[in-house]
Amino acid sequence: MTQLTRCCRRAFQRTVFFGPLHLSSSQNSHSEGSVPPWQTHKGSLTLLNTTHSMEGNYSCHDERGTLLQSIKLRLGHPPNFVRVSCRVPNHMKIYCSWVQTKTTHLPTLYRTSYRCREVEPCEQEHIGVNECMISNPPFWTSKFLVNITEINPLGSNSTIIQIDAHELLKPYPPEDFRVLQVEGQPTQLLVQWSCPSSWPAEILSAFPLTFSLRYRPIGSSYWSTSSINSPVIMDALVGHLHQIQIRAQDALINHSQWSEWSHVVEARPWIAHTHTVL
């Protein structure tokens, strides 16, 4: 922005305040050879060659010093780079979100796309939410270029990052997790769960999941961890209450990420009931 004019409903008869400076309306002329950064004329104040150093509070007064109007001047910034992060909850969708690295104070739009061989749109589902979605990305590659372009009245700026969808692949935690006693078995616990909601049943045959358990007796700081080859924990501590969690990972891509651990379930192995004979 090079020039800004502010009109007062009555003339700038007395003073104008700009930030730490006190500008009298009589100061509309400077020493010979200097160019003032402002002009006042018939009730208006014009700031010339506006810069961010001119931001601040402005006010105009009448000849008695009565406040007529005040305004806070805050100038916008051109677009800057954004900070982009992407998540991949399954093989069918990639979500990328971003945050500004510099607040522009101006209306801002974003143009979003990705590229493997050709440029395709990264769809923005909700206006005002800084997130876009890549649906059904091609299976023959895991690497994509994601482009987030920030646009405002002062221009545009593009942020381009490369992502590896296989390295970012991270299911949601398994759901409906529960732990049951095994009748007659004081060292066993039966675990049951449902697949993550991010992993639809129709893709399980093509993209199976593997699962991992961790468990410990309450009071212990050490977790026992094991892959699930059987839904039964065989070495629970007799008579003790245990904490158990489960997580999931794509079974075919071992450099993908494990899900977060599920919520903690507490369970105690089966205990034989003793009867006192009188």
Helices and strands as residue ranges (DSSP letters): E 3-7, E 15-18, E 21-24, G 25-28, E 38-41, E 44-48, G 52-54, E 56-61, E 67-73, E 82-90, E 93-100, E 109-115, E 119-121, E 131-135, E 143-152, E 155-164, H 165-168, E 175-181, E 189-194, G 201-203, E 209-217, E 224-227, E 232-233, E 242-250, E 265-267
